[in-house]
Amino acid sequence: MPKATSQTFTRPHAASVRPAKPKQHGESSAAGAGGGKNHLFNTERFGQHILTNPLANLKPTDVVLEVGPGTGNLTVRILPATRKVVAVEMDPRMAAEVQKRVLGTPQQKKLELIIGDFVKADLPYFDVCISNTPYQISSPIVFRLLSHRPLIRTAVLMFQREFALRLVATPGSKMWCRLAANVQLYARVEHIMKVGKGNFRPPPQVESSVVRLSPRDPPPPVRFEEFDGLNRVLFTRMNKTVRANFQAKGVKEMLESNYRTWCAEQGVIIPDELDFKAKVETILIEAGHAESRAAKMDVDDLLNLLAAFNEAGM
């Protein structure tokens, strides 16, 4: 993974130029992707609730990763409750504001600031992640956290309401999608609370929600690329049958190419008369999912179908 063009400091920021004022309206751009804006959260109303509610379950020995601390309103509440806070902020001016909040206090030594793009940064060890997530990196932050090793205990993340509802969606619901299936394979996801746009400064155009993400430990022994590849086929037309999706243009050719590659690696001879379309049909029928629809298939159904293709070398 490429390294972030970042700077880490745990001592007061010694700038060679006079400190710049924070962005207008308190904008923060903690996580790259073009340096998008992040609306400041009203911690006076909800911040303490996040910390005292069992949803975070913070321990005095925890190292907490905070993505997009803004001016540090939530950071200064987390510090007394934990061993250390690692805050990742894209904007050096915002990072300086956070550092200024703890100068000369016992919390100063417990704060580490990383200036850079969260998606690209080399992350240290941490137990819990708390983030008022910039909307434009919602998906990257979720999968970055799920792929982090060692596994974290939990993450409490604020997202745009629609994205949050997609994360927690269940099979058969309107919001069930490839994103939900991929995330729920690797983590338990819970919707914790709704947060109105009036709780931000400046108010965003959309409502928000807080979700809790708890990675499954141990993680399932499934290659994400394979599981996501299957879901790409199925969820492109999720209300169509599985059989119909595998008959879509390009799918048969892709599977046959994968199969021939696998046979070459395993030393398996492919019969000249192989009817690949019939082979795929047999796999779908024997797995019991030829007439299933992705819109109603749960994670176990998807894993069952993936296992059937894996057994056949695809």
Secondary structure as GFF3:
##gff-version 3
##sequence-region A 1 314
A	DSSP	beta_strand	7	9	.	.	.	ID=ss1
A	DSSP	three_ten_helix	24	26	.	.	.	ID=ss2
A	DSSP	beta_strand	40	41	.	.	.	ID=ss3
A	DSSP	alpha_helix	47	52	.	.	.	ID=ss4
A	DSSP	beta_strand	63	67	.	.	.	ID=ss5
A	DSSP	alpha_helix	75	78	.	.	.	ID=ss6
A	DSSP	three_ten_helix	79	81	.	.	.	ID=ss7
A	DSSP	beta_strand	84	89	.	.	.	ID=ss8
A	DSSP	alpha_helix	92	102	.	.	.	ID=ss9
A	DSSP	three_ten_helix	108	110	.	.	.	ID=ss10
A	DSSP	beta_strand	111	115	.	.	.	ID=ss11
A	DSSP	beta_strand	128	132	.	.	.	ID=ss12
A	DSSP	three_ten_helix	135	137	.	.	.	ID=ss13
A	DSSP	alpha_helix	138	147	.	.	.	ID=ss14
A	DSSP	beta_strand	154	160	.	.	.	ID=ss15
A	DSSP	alpha_helix	161	167	.	.	.	ID=ss16
A	DSSP	alpha_helix	178	186	.	.	.	ID=ss17
A	DSSP	beta_strand	187	195	.	.	.	ID=ss18
A	DSSP	three_ten_helix	197	199	.	.	.	ID=ss19
A	DSSP	beta_strand	200	201	.	.	.	ID=ss20
A	DSSP	beta_strand	208	215	.	.	.	ID=ss21
A	DSSP	alpha_helix	224	235	.	.	.	ID=ss22
A	DSSP	alpha_helix	242	246	.	.	.	ID=ss23
A	DSSP	alpha_helix	251	266	.	.	.	ID=ss24
A	DSSP	alpha_helix	276	287	.	.	.	ID=ss25
A	DSSP	three_ten_helix	294	296	.	.	.	ID=ss26
A	DSSP	alpha_helix	299	311	.	.	.	ID=ss27
###
